[in-house]
Amino acid sequence: MTKIKVPALKNKKTGEIIEAPSVAWSHTEVEAKANLKKKKVKEGFVTEKDQFVNRKIAAKIAKKAGEIKKKIKKLHTTDLREGLKVKKKVLK
C-alpha cells in the first residue's frame, strides 16, 4: 500500500519537484527554503513510490493508508502532521 512520504512542490515552468526534508515541514516553509513564489509552484505530496500527487489524490492515499482519520477533499500538511502525530518544523 502506498503512503505519503513528504510535502513537495512542483515548479510549473521546469517540472522540477522539490521535496520537503520531512513531514514536519509545510509547503510555505519549502517555498521559502527553495526561494520560490507560491504562484510559480504546484503544491502537492510525494508518495513512497516517489510519485508527485496533488492534494486531492494525496488525501485519498493518506486516508487509505491510515495516515489521517477523517475523509477530506484535499490534504494539507497540517492534516498529515496531526494524523502522524508529528510536530511542525520551525524555520530559524
C-alpha positions in Angstrom: 0.0 0.0 0.0 1.3 3.4 -1.0 1.8 6.1 1.7 2.5 9.8 1.6 6.2 10.4 2.2 6.6 14.3 2.3 5.1 17.6 1.2 6.5 18.7 -2.1 6.4 21.5 -4.7 6.4 21.1 -8.5 7.9 24.0 -10.4 5.3 24.9 -13.0 7.9 26.1 -15.5 10.6 23.4 -15.2 8.7 20.5 -13.8 11.3 20.1 -11.1 10.0 18.5 -7.9 11.3 19.9 -4.6 10.7 17.6 -1.6 10.5 18.7 2.0 13.1 17.1 4.2 10.3 15.6 6.4 6.5 15.7 7.0 7.3 18.3 9.7 7.7 20.9 7.0 4.8 22.9 5.5 4.6 23.9 1.8 5.2 27.5 2.8 8.5 26.6 4.5 9.6 24.6 1.5 8.8 27.5 -0.8 10.8 29.9 1.5 13.8 27.5 1.7 13.8 26.9 -2.1 13.3 30.7 -2.7 10.2 30.1 -4.9 7.0 32.1 -5.0 3.7 30.3 -4.5 2.3 31.2 -7.9 5.2 29.5 -9.6 4.7 26.1 -8.0 2.1 23.5 -7.6 1.7 22.2 -4.1 1.4 18.5 -3.5 3.0 15.5 -1.9 5.4 12.8 -2.9 4.5 9.2 -2.2 6.8 6.4 -1.0 7.0 5.4 -4.7 8.4 8.8 -5.5 5.3 9.9 -7.4 4.2 13.6 -7.1 0.5 13.8 -6.5 -1.9 16.7 -6.0 -3.7 17.4 -2.7 -6.9 15.6 -3.8 -5.1 12.4 -4.7 -2.9 12.7 -1.6 -6.0 12.9 0.6 -7.3 9.6 -0.8 -3.9 7.9 -0.4 -3.4 9.2 3.2 -6.9 8.1 4.2 -6.5 4.6 2.7 -3.1 4.2 4.3 -4.4 5.2 7.7 -2.2 8.4 7.8 -5.3 10.5 8.5 -8.5 9.6 10.3 -11.2 11.7 8.5 -12.1 11.6 4.9 -11.1 15.1 3.4 -11.2 16.6 -0.1 -7.7 18.0 -0.1 -4.7 17.0 2.0 -2.8 19.8 3.8 0.5 19.4 5.7 -1.4 20.1 9.0 -3.7 17.1 8.3 -0.8 14.8 7.7 1.2 16.0 10.8 -1.9 15.6 13.0 -2.6 12.2 11.7 1.0 11.1 12.1 1.5 13.0 15.4 4.4 15.0 14.1 5.3 18.4 15.4 5.7 21.3 12.8 9.2 22.3 11.8 10.0 25.8 12.8 12.4 27.6 10.5 15.0 29.7 12.1 
